[in-house]
Every structure is written in structure tokens, then in C-alpha cells.
Amino acid sequence: MNGYEIFETTVVVCMHVVGVAMLLSLWRLLRGPTVPDRILALDTLSITAIAELMLFGLYLDSAIYFEAALVIAMLGFGSTVVLSKYVLRRDIVE
């Protein structure tokens, strides 16, 4: 095995591990006992989706996946802030 094959195998294994983490986050999102648990699961799901996109970009050697991960990161942060504000005060606009 040369260096590229080791790198490729490592990325594929990491993609599978992150995929399992996404499934666990989805399970917590659907079965979470409270609303804060579901918000945290949604945030974790977006972070693992970012990791999966970055690993996929490494695997295919394409920069477009990194840009998509950046967009998901910005949307994930904004949605977490809005949902947290709504849960605390039942009002989004101050």
C-alpha cells in the first residue's frame, strides 16, 4: 500500500464513523424527550453533516464540498441561535 491508498482508506473509514454519528443524532432528534435535546441533536446533526461533506471533498479532491460545508455551518449556527431564543422566550424578534 502506498500513501494515497492509506489516506483513501482512512477517509472512507472516517466517513462511515461520521455516518453512524449522523444516524445517532437523527435518532436523538426524533426520540428526544425534551425540546432542548432536539435542538442539540439538530445542531450535532448539522456539524456531522459538515464533517461528512468535508471528508467527501477530501475523498473526491474537490473544493466545492468545502464551500457547501461552509454554507451549512453558517445556516446551522443561525438556526441554533433562533431556535434557542424561541425556546427561552417564545419570541424570536426582540
C-alpha positions in Angstrom: 0.0 0.0 0.0 1.3 3.4 -0.9 0.5 6.6 0.9 -2.5 7.6 -1.2 -4.2 4.2 -0.6 -3.7 4.5 3.2 -5.2 8.1 3.0 -8.1 6.9 0.9 -8.9 4.0 3.3 -8.7 6.3 6.3 -11.1 8.8 4.8 -13.6 6.0 3.9 -13.4 4.6 7.5 -13.9 8.1 8.9 -16.9 8.7 6.6 -18.5 5.5 7.9 -17.9 6.6 11.5 -19.4 10.0 10.9 -22.3 8.4 9.1 -23.0 6.3 12.3 -22.8 9.6 14.3 -25.4 11.1 12.0 -27.7 8.2 12.5 -27.4 8.5 16.3 -28.1 12.3 16.1 -31.1 11.6 13.9 -32.4 9.1 16.5 -32.0 11.7 19.3 -33.7 14.3 17.1 -36.7 12.0 16.6 -36.9 10.5 20.1 -35.5 13.3 22.2 -37.6 13.6 25.4 -37.4 17.4 25.5 -37.1 20.3 23.1 -33.6 21.3 24.2 -32.5 17.7 23.5 -33.9 18.0 20.0 -32.2 21.4 19.4 -28.9 20.0 20.5 -29.4 16.9 18.2 -30.2 19.2 15.3 -27.0 21.2 15.9 -25.0 17.9 16.2 -26.6 16.7 13.0 -25.5 19.8 11.2 -22.0 19.5 12.5 -21.7 15.9 11.5 -23.1 16.8 8.0 -20.3 19.4 7.7 -17.7 16.7 8.7 -19.2 14.3 6.2 -19.1 16.9 3.4 -15.5 17.8 4.2 -14.5 14.1 4.2 -16.3 13.6 0.9 -14.5 16.6 -0.5 -11.2 15.1 0.6 -12.1 11.7 -1.0 -13.0 13.3 -4.3 -10.4 16.0 -4.2 -12.9 18.7 -4.9 -13.2 22.1 -3.3 -17.0 22.6 -4.0 -17.8 20.4 -1.0 -15.8 22.7 1.3 -17.9 25.6 0.2 -21.1 23.7 0.8 -19.9 22.8 4.3 -19.2 26.5 5.0 -22.8 27.4 3.9 -24.2 24.6 6.1 -22.1 25.9 9.0 -23.5 29.4 8.7 -27.1 28.2 8.4 -26.6 25.8 11.3 -25.3 28.5 13.6 -28.1 30.8 12.7 -30.8 28.2 13.2 -29.4 27.2 16.6 -29.5 30.8 17.8 -33.0 31.3 16.6 -34.4 28.1 18.0 -32.7 28.7 21.3 -34.2 32.2 21.5 -37.6 30.8 20.7 -37.4 28.1 23.3 -36.3 30.5 26.0 -38.8 33.4 25.4 -41.3 32.1 22.8 -40.4 35.1 20.8 -37.8 35.5 18.1 -37.8 39.2 17.4 -36.6 41.4 20.2 
